[in-house]
Amino acid sequence: METGLAGSAAAASGQEEPYRYRRRELREPDWRRFPGWREVTPAQWRAARWQRAHSVRNARQLRALVGDALPDGFYRDWADDRKHRGTWDTPLSPQQLNTVAPEVEPGAAGWLTDAFYADPVRRYILPVRSDRLRQWPSHPLASRDPLHEQDQRVVEGLTHRFAAKVLVELLSTCSRHNGHCTRTDPMGTCTAHEHILAYLRAHRRIRDVVVAGSDLADVPWPRLSRFLTRLLEIEHIRDIGLASRAVISLPQQWGAPAVLADLARIAGLARRRGVRLAMHTRANAAQQITPMVAETTRGLLAAGLRDVRNQGVLLRGINDSRAGLLELCFTLCDHAMVQPSQFYLCDLIPGVEHWRVPVSRAQELQRQILGYLPRFATPQIVCDVPLLGKRGVERYEDYDRERGITRWTRTHRTPLQRDEGAEDRGHRYYDPIDSLPESGRQWWLDHHPRPTSA
């Protein structure tokens, strides 16, 4: 029953509120519903080492896990995607897979099929060929490095894209790639920490450092602990963000007592030196927030981190609805004490057109979620504009909706833009072509090579 002024107004007008808040209860999906995990104990499930050792990389391992719950056609669909779209072997932790179709109960052969195909988490952690668009699987202007990060890499493992902010990558590879990630190519040899620290000491205008692994959960903790301790010795560094999707996909790693104990030491050092230390993670669907995740994020905050922030990606068919976004944000706040910070538009890389959302839809969603969440917990939907950086989706210079071309201008320079006119130049982002009117789709066909069928 509606209560209060808002409910009275809605009742008086006869209109249904577009979204009605409810506090959803968390539960860890029962992993024993899958034949391959029937004998797994709670102690094993809580162990990061067990989770890593039992990650699923291929069809053989998935068959062993789910038995006859999926038909042969699904595995062919998956194999076709790996063959034609170049999908890499990405280890999927038991924690990740257990959040796919969490409400479905075992039954006759094929009992998981429909729910597995439709599930939002499956759609982005385990893509299959039938997910992809046929005519426009990739945008004609897509590239493997659309943000020009390689051009802005000043030393191995350090990218300087913004005036006062840098990205540090401590490993040359990532075991937690998503299909929408820009960093899917090898990044060279293992990074030399001394060169990174020397650059940071020499450039005193840098105050904000994001430290990634690519995923920090893959960096051996003693090595990461030493690096953070030394980073905190640099006087002009004021903000440090730790980036790890594993807070969601492998919370057992960050919740380990030894890790939390040493992280508390580092957080205490940061606090004494007046440095804000935060964790950045990525959840894209409410069902990913389980009691294990909530326990871990609360543990990180208890250890002394200033914030745990969610930086999700706006993905078509996964979270591009008012209800989907609000359910995720409320679940993060209510249970995990995570701040919903930002949702990015998907970067312009090959093979992601089925995920990408046009700027106009992102603007609509930004307006639709206003007024539901506390101000601090209302995420900003942003576009990471090539050669420019993050911009709110309504902050463009002009927008050709027929052709799906948005132009943005810069307010700062990076090492790659040193000339005086850099601030005034336009930088462009392109909507997915299948979202355009027929005249816009025809324009792209006329001006670019016909796309390859998926």
N, C-alpha and C positions, 0 to 999 in steps of 0.2 A: 504493500500500500504506500502511495506517495505521501510524504509529509513535508511541511515547511512551505515557504512562499513559492519556491520553484515548482514543487509538486502541485500546489493549489492552482498556480497559473496554467500548468500543463493540463490539469483536469478541467479547468474552466474553458480552455480553448478546444478541448477534445482532441488534443494532439499527444501522441506518444513521444516521450523523451527519446531522442535518437540513441542514447547510450545510458543505461542504468547501471550505476556502480554496484558491485557486490564483491565482498571480500572472499576470494577463492581460497580454499584450504589446500595446503601443500601436502603432497604425499610422494614418496619415492615409488615409482612404478615397480611392480613385482618382477624382478629380472628372471624369476623362476618360471615365468610363462613361456620362455624360450627353452627348447629341449637342451641346448648346449650349456645352459646356465642353471639347470635344475639342482645341481649339487653344490652350487656356489654359496658359501657362508657369508653372513654379514661382515665378519672380520676380513675375509678375502675382498669383498666388494669395497671396503673402506681403504684398502691398501693401494697406493699409487703404483707400486711395482707390479702387483697383480693386474691392475688396469692396463698398464703399458704392455705387459706380456700377452694379454688376451685381446689386444686391439685387432680389428678386422680390416684386412687390406685387399682381399680378393674374393671372387665368387666361391671358391672352395671353402674358405673360412666362414662366409655368410651362410652357405648351405649347412655346414656343420652346426651352426648356431641355431637356425630357425627350422631345420628339418624340412618337412613338406609344406610349410606355411606359405611359401612363395612358389609359383610355377616356373617352369623352364623359360617361359616367355620373358619373365622379368630379368633373368640372367642374360638372355640374348640382348635385351634392351640396354642393359648396363654395358655389356661387351661392345655393342655397336657405338655407344657413346665414347668409350675409351679408345676405340679404333679410329673413329672419324673426327672426334673433337679433341683428341689428345689428352683426355683426363688422366691425371697422374695417379700413382698409388698413394692414397692418403689414408693413413691409419685412423680408423674410427674407434674411439675408445668405447668400452662397454657402457660407460656413463652416457655418452652421446647417443648410442644406438637405443638405449633403454628409454629415451624420451621420445622415440618415434612411435606413433600410434599407441600411446600409453594406456588407453582405456579399452583396447580390444582384447577380448578373452579368447583363448585357444579353442579351436573347434575342428571341423573336418579339414581335409587337405585344401590348401589355398586360403585358409581362414584370414591370413594377414593381407592378402593381395590388394584389395580395394583401398583399405585404410593406409597401407604402406605407400601406394602411388599418390594418394591425396594429401598425405601428411606434410605440413609446412616445413618441419625440420628435415625430413628426408629429402625434400625438394632442393635444399641447398647444401646438405652434407653428402648426398649420394645421388647426383644427377644422372638421369638416363636419357637416351636419345629422344624418346618420345616427348620429353619435356621441352625440347628445343623448338624454335621457330623454323619452319621449313624454308620460307623464301628469304628471310632476313636473319640467319643465325648469328651474324656479326654485322656491326655497322661498317659501312665502307671506309670510315675514317678511324676505325678502332686500331689500337696499337698495343704492343706488349708493355710499353712504358708511357702511358698517356700523360702522366704527371711530370715527365722528364726528370725523374729522380736520379737516373744514372748521370745525367748532365750536371746535376747539382750535388753529386757526391764529391766532397772536398778531400777526404781521406777514406781509405777502405773502412767501411762500416759506419760512416757518418755522412748524413745528407743534410745540407744546409739550404732549406727551401724558403725559410722566413727570416725576417730581419733579426729577431731576437730568440728564435726557437730552432732547435735541431732535433733530428731523429738519429738515435744510435742503434745499430744492429750488431749484436754481439756474436751472432752465428752466421755462417754463410748459407745455411739452408733452413727450411722450416718444415716441420712434420705436421703442421696443422693448417695447411693451405685450405682456403675455401675457393670455390670456382669463381667468385667475384673478386678475388684478391689481385691486386696489381703486382704483387711480388712473388710470382710463380716461377721465375727463372733463377738459376743459381746466381749467387751474389759474389762469387769469387772465393778466395781462400778464407780461412778463419780470420776474423778481424784482430788487428793488433791494438790492444788496449792502450799501450803507451802513446801511439800516434793519435788516438782519439782524445785522450786526456791532454796531450800537448796542444792540440788544436783548441780545445775548450779553454785552456789556461791563457792562450795567446789572444783570444777574441773576447774581450771583456764585455762587449755588447750582448753576448748570449746570456740569457738568464733562465731559459726554460728548456729542459732536456727531457725528451721522451725516450725511454730505454726499452727496446724490444729485443727479441731473440734472434731471428724473427719472432718466436714466441719464447718469453722468458722461462716458461716451464721446462724448456729443453736445454737451458743453460745449467750446468752443474752448480748447485747452490754455493759451494765454497768460492767458486770463480765469480759468481754474481755478487756475493757478499763482499768480496774484496773490491770489486769494481765500484760498487755503490759507496763503500766507505771512502775510497779515494775521490770519488766524484764529489762527495760532501766536503772535501777539503778545499774545493775551488770556491773562493769567496763570493764571486759574482753570480753563481748559480743559485736561483731562488725558488724554482719550481722543478720537481722531478716527477715524471709520470712513468709508472711501470706498466707496460702493455702486455697483457696475457689473456688470450681467449680461453686458456685452460682453466681459468677461474670457473667457467661454465662447463667446459667439456672434460676437464680433469680436476675437479675441485679437491680430490684426495691429495694432489700434489701440494697445493697451497695451504691445505688444512693440516698438513703434517706437523706434529708438535715441535720438532726440531727446527723446521722452517719458520714457524710462527715465533719461536723464542728468539732466533737470531734477527728476524725482521723487527721484533720489538726493540732490540738493541739499536738497529739502524734507524728506526723511527724516532727513538729517543735522541740519538745524535742529531738527526735532522731538526727536531724540535728545539734543541738547545742552540742550534746555529741559525734558527729562524727560517728554515727551508720547509716548504710545503711538499709533502710526499703523498702521492695518491696512486691508486691502481686504476688502470683503464681496461675494461673487458668488453666482451661482445656477446649479447644475447639478442636473438631476433624473433623469438616466439616465447609466449608465457610458459608453455609446457616445459621449457628448458630449466625453469627455476624450480628445483626440487629441494627437499629438506637438506640434502647434502650440500647443495650450492649455498643455501641460506646460512648453514652452519659455518661454511668457509668464509663467506663475506663478512659475517659478524666477527669471526675470529681475526680477520685482517684489520677491521676497525678497532677491535679490542687491543691489537698489537700496537696501535698508535698511528695507523695511516689516517690522513686527514679525510679522505673520501675514497669510496669505490664508485667509479663512474661507468655507465654503460654507453658505449659508442657503437650503435647498431648500424645496419645497412638497410635502407628501404628497398624491399624486394617484391616484385610483382607476384601475386599469388601466395605470398608468405606472410607479409605483415602490412600490405598496402590498403588497409581499411581502418576506419575510425575505431571500430571495436577491437581489432587486432592490436593496434598500437596502444590503446588505452589499457587493455588487459595486461599487456606486457609491462607497461610503466607502473600500473598499480601493484602488480605482483612484485616487481623489483623493490618498490618503496615499502609495501606492507610487510613483506616477509624477509627480504634480504638486505634492507637498508642501503640499497644501491641507488644512486642518483641517475635517473634517465637524462643523459647529457645531450646526445646528438644522434641523429640518424642521417647517414650519408646517402646521397644518390649513388648508384652503382657506377664505378669508373668505366671509361670507354675502352674496354679491353675486348679481345675476340671471344665470341661464343657466349655472350651474356645478354643478348637482346631479349630473351624470354624472361629475364629477371628485371630488366631496367624499367623504370617508371618515368614518364615525361615530367618535365618541370611543372607544367600546369596541374597535374595530379598531385604532385608534392605540395604545391601551394594550397590546394584545396584541403589536403590532409592537415597541413599546419593550422589552417583556420578551424577545421573541425575539432581538433583536440583542445583548443583554447577554452578555458573556463572550467575544465574538469579536474585538472591536477593542480596541486600547489605550484606557485610560480617557480620555485627552485627545482621542481620535479617535472616541469613542462619542457620536453626536449625541443631543441631547434633542429629543423630539417635543413641540411646544408648540401651544397654542391661543392666538391673539391675541384675547382676550375683549373685546367691545365695552365701552368706557368703563372698561376695567380694565388691559389689557396682556397681556404674554406670561405664560402659566402652563403648567407641565408638565401633561401630559394626565391625570395621576393626582392632581392637587392641587385637585380641585373640592370643594365643600361637599356636594352631593348630586347624584344622577344618576337621573332617571326614564327607564329604558331602554325602557319601552313607548312613551312619547311622544318619546323622544330629546331630552330637555331636561336640560341640565347647568347647575347654578347654581354661581357662583364669587363669592368676596368679595374685597375689595381690602385692600391693606396700605399704600397711599400715596394721596395726593391729587394732582390735577393742577389747572391753572387752571380747569377746568370743574367741579370738585367742591370747593367751598370750605366747605360746611356741615359741622358737627361729626359728623353721622351717616353721612358718605359711606363710611367704612371698613366699615360693617356691612351695607350694602345688597347684595343679590344681583344679579349680572349674569349673563345667560344666553347660552348658545350652543346651537344646534339641529342635531341629526343630520340627514342627508338622509332624507327621508320614505320613499323606496323601500327603505331599509335596515331599517325598523321592522317589527314583527309586524303582522298584519292589523288587530288591535284598535287599534294606534297609528296606522296609516294612516287608519282610519275616524275616529278622534278628530280628526285634522287636517281631514278632509273635513267633519266636522260643525261645526267651530268656525271655519273659514276658507272664503272663497269657493273654489269648485271651481277647480283650476288649469287654465290654458290649455294645450291640447295643443301639443306641439312640432311 
